[in-house]
Amino acid sequence: MDMTPEERGLMQEHSRYTRERFDAGKILLYGPVMAPGGAFGMAVFEAVDEAEVRQVLENDPTVLAGLNKFEIHPMRVGAAQGFGAQGNK
């Protein structure tokens, strides 16, 4: 809500950059997390290793500009369902 025009432009670039990786199948899901302490973004990647994820994140326009930072936390999938698996149309 309090973004400057420059920050808004960077976030638009971030959205485009993220969507391109999603469309390429590298990001499985992404979006904002509306945490009580402040919103932040989260993405789940399909990657060979951490280096591949780090390369994507380090080249995000908002990271390059110093607006955003990232953390990487590996995860092992216990189970997963596809979008709409519960009858959503």
N, CA, C and O atoms as CSV, one atom per row, in Angstrom:
chain,resi,resn,atom,element,x,y,z
A,1,MET,N,N,0.814,-1.208,0.000
A,1,MET,CA,C,0.000,0.000,0.000
A,1,MET,C,C,0.854,1.267,0.000
A,1,MET,O,O,0.391,2.330,-0.413
A,2,ASP,N,N,2.110,1.154,0.466
A,2,ASP,CA,C,2.939,2.351,0.568
A,2,ASP,C,C,4.128,2.319,-0.404
A,2,ASP,O,O,5.160,2.936,-0.141
A,3,MET,N,N,3.984,1.605,-1.519
A,3,MET,CA,C,5.073,1.505,-2.491
A,3,MET,C,C,5.263,2.814,-3.240
A,3,MET,O,O,4.308,3.521,-3.562
A,4,THR,N,N,6.521,3.112,-3.506
A,4,THR,CA,C,6.835,4.245,-4.377
A,4,THR,C,C,6.597,3.807,-5.827
A,4,THR,O,O,6.479,2.612,-6.095
A,5,PRO,N,N,6.526,4.746,-6.750
A,5,PRO,CA,C,6.387,4.363,-8.158
A,5,PRO,C,C,7.528,3.448,-8.633
A,5,PRO,O,O,7.302,2.532,-9.424
A,6,GLU,N,N,8.744,3.698,-8.152
A,6,GLU,CA,C,9.883,2.854,-8.527
A,6,GLU,C,C,9.703,1.432,-7.986
A,6,GLU,O,O,9.953,0.460,-8.700
A,7,GLU,N,N,9.274,1.311,-6.734
A,7,GLU,CA,C,9.033,-0.007,-6.145
A,7,GLU,C,C,7.902,-0.728,-6.871
A,7,GLU,O,O,7.982,-1.934,-7.102
A,8,ARG,N,N,6.870,-0.009,-7.225
A,8,ARG,CA,C,5.749,-0.606,-7.964
A,8,ARG,C,C,6.233,-1.170,-9.304
A,8,ARG,O,O,5.842,-2.269,-9.697
A,9,GLY,N,N,7.077,-0.418,-9.994
A,9,GLY,CA,C,7.640,-0.886,-11.255
A,9,GLY,C,C,8.492,-2.128,-11.069
A,9,GLY,O,O,8.416,-3.064,-11.865
A,10,LEU,N,N,9.302,-2.138,-10.019
A,10,LEU,CA,C,10.120,-3.320,-9.731
A,10,LEU,C,C,9.249,-4.525,-9.412
A,10,LEU,O,O,9.556,-5.641,-9.833
A,11,MET,N,N,8.168,-4.312,-8.675
A,11,MET,CA,C,7.280,-5.431,-8.330
A,11,MET,C,C,6.565,-5.952,-9.578
A,11,MET,O,O,6.275,-7.145,-9.668
A,12,GLN,N,N,6.281,-5.081,-10.529
A,12,GLN,CA,C,5.699,-5.542,-11.791
A,12,GLN,C,C,6.711,-6.395,-12.559
A,12,GLN,O,O,6.346,-7.410,-13.152
A,13,GLU,N,N,7.982,-5.984,-12.547
A,13,GLU,CA,C,9.031,-6.790,-13.174
A,13,GLU,C,C,9.171,-8.139,-12.451
A,13,GLU,O,O,9.337,-9.181,-13.084
A,14,HIS,N,N,9.101,-8.096,-11.124
A,14,HIS,CA,C,9.170,-9.317,-10.310
A,14,HIS,C,C,8.032,-10.272,-10.682
A,14,HIS,O,O,8.248,-11.475,-10.824
A,15,SER,N,N,6.837,-9.738,-10.835
A,15,SER,CA,C,5.681,-10.559,-11.205
A,15,SER,C,C,5.885,-11.196,-12.575
A,15,SER,O,O,5.602,-12.380,-12.754
A,16,ARG,N,N,6.370,-10.424,-13.538
A,16,ARG,CA,C,6.634,-10.953,-14.878
A,16,ARG,C,C,7.705,-12.039,-14.826
A,16,ARG,O,O,7.540,-13.106,-15.416
A,17,TYR,N,N,8.792,-11.770,-14.126
A,17,TYR,CA,C,9.917,-12.702,-13.998
A,17,TYR,C,C,9.454,-14.012,-13.354
A,17,TYR,O,O,9.793,-15.098,-13.825
A,18,THR,N,N,8.683,-13.899,-12.282
A,18,THR,CA,C,8.185,-15.079,-11.577
A,18,THR,C,C,7.229,-15.871,-12.460
A,18,THR,O,O,7.302,-17.099,-12.511
A,19,ARG,N,N,6.346,-15.183,-13.147
A,19,ARG,CA,C,5.391,-15.863,-14.019
A,19,ARG,C,C,6.097,-16.622,-15.149
A,19,ARG,O,O,5.670,-17.714,-15.525
A,20,GLU,N,N,7.165,-16.050,-15.682
A,20,GLU,CA,C,7.925,-16.738,-16.728
A,20,GLU,C,C,8.508,-18.048,-16.207
A,20,GLU,O,O,8.499,-19.051,-16.920
A,21,ARG,N,N,9.008,-18.052,-14.987
A,21,ARG,CA,C,9.561,-19.284,-14.393
A,21,ARG,C,C,8.452,-20.275,-14.078
A,21,ARG,O,O,8.647,-21.485,-14.190
A,22,PHE,N,N,7.296,-19.769,-13.687
A,22,PHE,CA,C,6.132,-20.634,-13.449
A,22,PHE,C,C,5.701,-21.288,-14.765
A,22,PHE,O,O,5.491,-22.500,-14.821
A,23,ASP,N,N,5.574,-20.494,-15.803
A,23,ASP,CA,C,5.161,-21.013,-17.114
A,23,ASP,C,C,6.158,-22.034,-17.658
A,23,ASP,O,O,5.781,-22.934,-18.409
A,24,ALA,N,N,7.437,-21.895,-17.278
A,24,ALA,CA,C,8.478,-22.828,-17.717
A,24,ALA,C,C,8.508,-24.100,-16.852
A,24,ALA,O,O,9.259,-25.032,-17.141
A,25,GLY,N,N,7.687,-24.133,-15.788
A,25,GLY,CA,C,7.624,-25.314,-14.940
A,25,GLY,C,C,8.646,-25.356,-13.824
A,25,GLY,O,O,8.753,-26.369,-13.133
A,26,LYS,N,N,9.400,-24.288,-13.627
A,26,LYS,CA,C,10.401,-24.246,-12.555
A,26,LYS,C,C,9.782,-23.897,-11.205
A,26,LYS,O,O,10.288,-24.317,-10.164
A,27,ILE,N,N,8.699,-23.137,-11.216
A,27,ILE,CA,C,7.985,-22.793,-9.987
A,27,ILE,C,C,6.640,-23.508,-10.038
A,27,ILE,O,O,5.889,-23.383,-11.006
A,28,LEU,N,N,6.350,-24.262,-8.976
A,28,LEU,CA,C,5.112,-25.042,-8.930
A,28,LEU,C,C,3.943,-24.233,-8.389
A,28,LEU,O,O,2.807,-24.404,-8.830
A,29,LEU,N,N,4.220,-23.357,-7.440
A,29,LEU,CA,C,3.204,-22.452,-6.910
A,29,LEU,C,C,3.909,-21.264,-6.298
A,29,LEU,O,O,5.055,-21.361,-5.858
A,30,TYR,N,N,3.216,-20.144,-6.276
A,30,TYR,CA,C,3.792,-18.931,-5.689
A,30,TYR,C,C,2.682,-17.959,-5.333
A,30,TYR,O,O,1.564,-18.055,-5.840
A,31,GLY,N,N,3.005,-17.031,-4.463
A,31,GLY,CA,C,2.063,-15.987,-4.100
A,31,GLY,C,C,2.422,-15.339,-2.785
A,31,GLY,O,O,3.370,-15.751,-2.117
A,32,PRO,N,N,1.660,-14.317,-2.411
A,32,PRO,CA,C,1.918,-13.626,-1.147
A,32,PRO,C,C,1.384,-14.423,0.045
A,32,PRO,O,O,0.351,-15.088,-0.038
A,33,VAL,N,N,2.106,-14.335,1.134
A,33,VAL,CA,C,1.684,-14.908,2.410
A,33,VAL,C,C,1.272,-13.729,3.277
A,33,VAL,O,O,2.082,-12.846,3.560
A,34,MET,N,N,0.029,-13.715,3.693
A,34,MET,CA,C,-0.491,-12.588,4.463
A,34,MET,C,C,-0.291,-12.850,5.963
A,34,MET,O,O,-1.247,-13.124,6.689
A,35,ALA,N,N,0.953,-12.763,6.407
A,35,ALA,CA,C,1.313,-13.037,7.795
A,35,ALA,C,C,0.968,-11.836,8.678
A,35,ALA,O,O,1.025,-10.694,8.221
A,36,PRO,N,N,0.610,-12.088,9.936
A,36,PRO,CA,C,0.273,-10.990,10.842
A,36,PRO,C,C,1.403,-9.966,10.997
A,36,PRO,O,O,1.142,-8.776,11.167
A,37,GLY,N,N,2.647,-10.423,10.939
A,37,GLY,CA,C,3.781,-9.522,11.105
A,37,GLY,C,C,4.178,-8.783,9.840
A,37,GLY,O,O,5.098,-7.965,9.869
A,38,GLY,N,N,3.511,-9.050,8.744
A,38,GLY,CA,C,3.815,-8.402,7.473
A,38,GLY,C,C,3.819,-9.417,6.345
A,38,GLY,O,O,4.281,-10.546,6.515
A,39,ALA,N,N,3.318,-9.023,5.224
A,39,ALA,CA,C,3.222,-9.927,4.078
A,39,ALA,C,C,4.604,-10.199,3.490
A,39,ALA,O,O,5.506,-9.364,3.559
A,40,PHE,N,N,4.740,-11.374,2.918
A,40,PHE,CA,C,5.947,-11.745,2.189
A,40,PHE,C,C,5.550,-12.750,1.122
A,40,PHE,O,O,4.453,-13.306,1.162
A,41,GLY,N,N,6.438,-12.982,0.174
A,41,GLY,CA,C,6.143,-13.923,-0.892
A,41,GLY,C,C,6.759,-15.283,-0.622
A,41,GLY,O,O,7.740,-15.407,0.112
A,42,MET,N,N,6.163,-16.301,-1.233
A,42,MET,CA,C,6.677,-17.660,-1.102
A,42,MET,C,C,6.506,-18.365,-2.442
A,42,MET,O,O,5.528,-18.140,-3.156
A,43,ALA,N,N,7.462,-19.212,-2.771
A,43,ALA,CA,C,7.376,-20.017,-3.987
A,43,ALA,C,C,7.900,-21.411,-3.694
A,43,ALA,O,O,8.802,-21.592,-2.877
A,44,VAL,N,N,7.325,-22.385,-4.367
A,44,VAL,CA,C,7.806,-23.764,-4.303
A,44,VAL,C,C,8.370,-24.077,-5.682
A,44,VAL,O,O,7.673,-23.972,-6.691
A,45,PHE,N,N,9.641,-24.463,-5.710
A,45,PHE,CA,C,10.353,-24.726,-6.951
A,45,PHE,C,C,10.458,-26.214,-7.235
A,45,PHE,O,O,10.460,-27.038,-6.321
A,46,GLU,N,N,10.544,-26.543,-8.506
A,46,GLU,CA,C,10.946,-27.866,-8.985
A,46,GLU,C,C,12.361,-27.663,-9.502
A,46,GLU,O,O,12.561,-27.013,-10.528
A,47,ALA,N,N,13.347,-28.217,-8.795
A,47,ALA,CA,C,14.738,-27.952,-9.155
A,47,ALA,C,C,15.613,-29.172,-8.922
A,47,ALA,O,O,15.299,-30.041,-8.109
A,48,VAL,N,N,16.709,-29.214,-9.647
A,48,VAL,CA,C,17.687,-30.287,-9.493
A,48,VAL,C,C,18.418,-30.139,-8.160
A,48,VAL,O,O,18.665,-31.123,-7.463
A,49,ASP,N,N,18.761,-28.897,-7.817
A,49,ASP,CA,C,19.509,-28.656,-6.587
A,49,ASP,C,C,19.316,-27.207,-6.134
A,49,ASP,O,O,18.675,-26.407,-6.815
A,50,GLU,N,N,19.879,-26.895,-4.982
A,50,GLU,CA,C,19.743,-25.547,-4.429
A,50,GLU,C,C,20.391,-24.493,-5.320
A,50,GLU,O,O,19.907,-23.364,-5.396
A,51,ALA,N,N,21.467,-24.848,-5.984
A,51,ALA,CA,C,22.151,-23.891,-6.858
A,51,ALA,C,C,21.223,-23.387,-7.963
A,51,ALA,O,O,21.279,-22.216,-8.338
A,52,GLU,N,N,20.380,-24.264,-8.476
A,52,GLU,CA,C,19.443,-23.852,-9.522
A,52,GLU,C,C,18.437,-22.831,-8.984
A,52,GLU,O,O,18.140,-21.836,-9.647
A,53,VAL,N,N,17.920,-23.080,-7.792
A,53,VAL,CA,C,16.972,-22.149,-7.169
A,53,VAL,C,C,17.661,-20.824,-6.857
A,53,VAL,O,O,17.114,-19.752,-7.117
A,54,ARG,N,N,18.863,-20.911,-6.300
A,54,ARG,CA,C,19.618,-19.709,-5.941
A,54,ARG,C,C,19.859,-18.833,-7.184
A,54,ARG,O,O,19.761,-17.608,-7.105
A,55,GLN,N,N,20.170,-19.454,-8.318
A,55,GLN,CA,C,20.410,-18.705,-9.548
A,55,GLN,C,C,19.156,-17.936,-9.959
A,55,GLN,O,O,19.243,-16.772,-10.349
A,56,VAL,N,N,18.000,-18.575,-9.874
A,56,VAL,CA,C,16.740,-17.904,-10.219
A,56,VAL,C,C,16.496,-16.737,-9.273
A,56,VAL,O,O,16.189,-15.630,-9.716
A,57,LEU,N,N,16.630,-16.975,-7.983
A,57,LEU,CA,C,16.322,-15.935,-6.999
A,57,LEU,C,C,17.310,-14.780,-7.054
A,57,LEU,O,O,16.910,-13.624,-6.914
A,58,GLU,N,N,18.586,-15.067,-7.253
A,58,GLU,CA,C,19.590,-13.998,-7.307
A,58,GLU,C,C,19.391,-13.086,-8.512
A,58,GLU,O,O,19.863,-11.949,-8.507
A,59,ASN,N,N,18.701,-13.566,-9.542
A,59,ASN,CA,C,18.474,-12.761,-10.742
A,59,ASN,C,C,17.091,-12.125,-10.814
A,59,ASN,O,O,16.729,-11.521,-11.824
A,60,ASP,N,N,16.327,-12.261,-9.746
A,60,ASP,CA,C,15.030,-11.586,-9.676
A,60,ASP,C,C,15.286,-10.079,-9.678
A,60,ASP,O,O,16.152,-9.610,-8.940
A,61,PRO,N,N,14.555,-9.312,-10.486
A,61,PRO,CA,C,14.776,-7.860,-10.551
A,61,PRO,C,C,14.701,-7.158,-9.187
A,61,PRO,O,O,15.453,-6.214,-8.945
A,62,THR,N,N,13.819,-7.594,-8.308
A,62,THR,CA,C,13.700,-6.934,-7.005
A,62,THR,C,C,14.863,-7.284,-6.084
A,62,THR,O,O,15.233,-6.481,-5.228
A,63,VAL,N,N,15.434,-8.453,-6.247
A,63,VAL,CA,C,16.619,-8.830,-5.465
A,63,VAL,C,C,17.827,-8.047,-5.983
A,63,VAL,O,O,18.604,-7.506,-5.197
A,64,LEU,N,N,17.979,-7.991,-7.302
A,64,LEU,CA,C,19.087,-7.230,-7.899
A,64,LEU,C,C,19.059,-5.764,-7.480
A,64,LEU,O,O,20.107,-5.139,-7.310
A,65,ALA,N,N,17.847,-5.215,-7.314
A,65,ALA,CA,C,17.694,-3.800,-6.931
A,65,ALA,C,C,17.791,-3.583,-5.420
A,65,ALA,O,O,17.794,-2.442,-4.959
A,66,GLY,N,N,17.870,-4.672,-4.643
A,66,GLY,CA,C,17.951,-4.535,-3.187
A,66,GLY,C,C,16.610,-4.330,-2.510
A,66,GLY,O,O,16.567,-4.032,-1.317
A,67,LEU,N,N,15.515,-4.481,-3.240
A,67,LEU,CA,C,14.180,-4.294,-2.659
A,67,LEU,C,C,13.747,-5.522,-1.861
A,67,LEU,O,O,13.179,-5.390,-0.777
A,68,ASN,N,N,14.011,-6.707,-2.389
A,68,ASN,CA,C,13.635,-7.958,-1.722
A,68,ASN,C,C,14.860,-8.798,-1.437
A,68,ASN,O,O,15.905,-8.635,-2.067
A,69,LYS,N,N,14.721,-9.690,-0.488
A,69,LYS,CA,C,15.747,-10.679,-0.188
A,69,LYS,C,C,15.055,-12.031,-0.142
A,69,LYS,O,O,13.827,-12.094,-0.195
A,70,PHE,N,N,15.804,-13.092,-0.048
A,70,PHE,CA,C,15.199,-14.417,-0.066
A,70,PHE,C,C,15.878,-15.353,0.914
A,70,PHE,O,O,17.010,-15.127,1.340
A,71,GLU,N,N,15.171,-16.393,1.254
A,71,GLU,CA,C,15.683,-17.510,2.039
A,71,GLU,C,C,15.311,-18.769,1.287
A,71,GLU,O,O,14.261,-18.830,0.647
A,72,ILE,N,N,16.164,-19.771,1.362
A,72,ILE,CA,C,15.889,-21.057,0.740
A,72,ILE,C,C,15.790,-22.104,1.836
A,72,ILE,O,O,16.676,-22.215,2.684
A,73,HIS,N,N,14.708,-22.869,1.812
A,73,HIS,CA,C,14.507,-23.952,2.767
A,73,HIS,C,C,14.090,-25.193,1.996
A,73,HIS,O,O,12.961,-25.271,1.511
A,74,PRO,N,N,14.999,-26.177,1.877
A,74,PRO,CA,C,14.640,-27.412,1.166
A,74,PRO,C,C,13.457,-28.117,1.829
A,74,PRO,O,O,13.238,-28.003,3.035
A,75,MET,N,N,12.713,-28.836,1.022
A,75,MET,CA,C,11.530,-29.551,1.503
A,75,MET,C,C,11.449,-30.886,0.791
A,75,MET,O,O,11.722,-30.982,-0.406
A,76,ARG,N,N,11.075,-31.905,1.527
A,76,ARG,CA,C,10.772,-33.197,0.920
A,76,ARG,C,C,9.257,-33.318,0.864
A,76,ARG,O,O,8.573,-33.089,1.862
A,77,VAL,N,N,8.743,-33.670,-0.281
A,77,VAL,CA,C,7.301,-33.790,-0.449
A,77,VAL,C,C,6.832,-35.103,0.159
A,77,VAL,O,O,7.316,-36.179,-0.194
A,78,GLY,N,N,5.888,-34.994,1.073
A,78,GLY,CA,C,5.267,-36.178,1.659
A,78,GLY,C,C,4.078,-36.633,0.825
A,78,GLY,O,O,3.831,-37.831,0.681
A,79,ALA,N,N,3.356,-35.687,0.286
A,79,ALA,CA,C,2.200,-35.941,-0.578
A,79,ALA,C,C,1.846,-34.641,-1.270
A,79,ALA,O,O,2.171,-33.559,-0.781
A,80,ALA,N,N,1.189,-34.746,-2.391
A,80,ALA,CA,C,0.772,-33.546,-3.124
A,80,ALA,C,C,-0.471,-33.852,-3.928
A,80,ALA,O,O,-0.697,-34.987,-4.348
A,81,GLN,N,N,-1.264,-32.835,-4.134
A,81,GLN,CA,C,-2.452,-32.938,-4.979
A,81,GLN,C,C,-2.387,-31.837,-6.013
A,81,GLN,O,O,-1.853,-30.759,-5.752
A,82,GLY,N,N,-2.923,-32.102,-7.171
A,82,GLY,CA,C,-2.973,-31.081,-8.207
A,82,GLY,C,C,-4.061,-30.071,-7.930
A,82,GLY,O,O,-4.985,-30.338,-7.162
A,83,PHE,N,N,-3.955,-28.904,-8.556
A,83,PHE,CA,C,-4.973,-27.866,-8.424
A,83,PHE,C,C,-6.306,-28.429,-8.895
A,83,PHE,O,O,-6.377,-29.054,-9.953
A,84,GLY,N,N,-7.335,-28.218,-8.137
A,84,GLY,CA,C,-8.650,-28.694,-8.517
A,84,GLY,C,C,-8.927,-30.127,-8.113
A,84,GLY,O,O,-9.966,-30.677,-8.480
A,85,ALA,N,N,-8.023,-30.748,-7.365
A,85,ALA,CA,C,-8.192,-32.156,-6.995
A,85,ALA,C,C,-9.390,-32.382,-6.102
A,85,ALA,O,O,-9.879,-33.508,-6.012
A,86,GLN,N,N,-9.875,-31.358,-5.446
A,86,GLN,CA,C,-11.017,-31.481,-4.544
A,86,GLN,C,C,-12.335,-31.107,-5.230
A,86,GLN,O,O,-13.309,-30.747,-4.569
A,87,GLY,N,N,-12.351,-31.198,-6.551
A,87,GLY,CA,C,-13.584,-30.915,-7.274
A,87,GLY,C,C,-13.752,-29.472,-7.678
A,87,GLY,O,O,-14.809,-29.095,-8.184
A,88,ASN,N,N,-12.706,-28.627,-7.462
A,88,ASN,CA,C,-12.779,-27.226,-7.890
A,88,ASN,C,C,-12.800,-27.168,-9.413
A,88,ASN,O,O,-12.086,-27.918,-10.079
A,89,LYS,N,N,-13.606,-26.292,-9.950
A,89,LYS,CA,C,-13.701,-26.188,-11.413
A,89,LYS,C,C,-13.115,-24.896,-11.896
A,89,LYS,O,O,-13.106,-24.634,-13.099
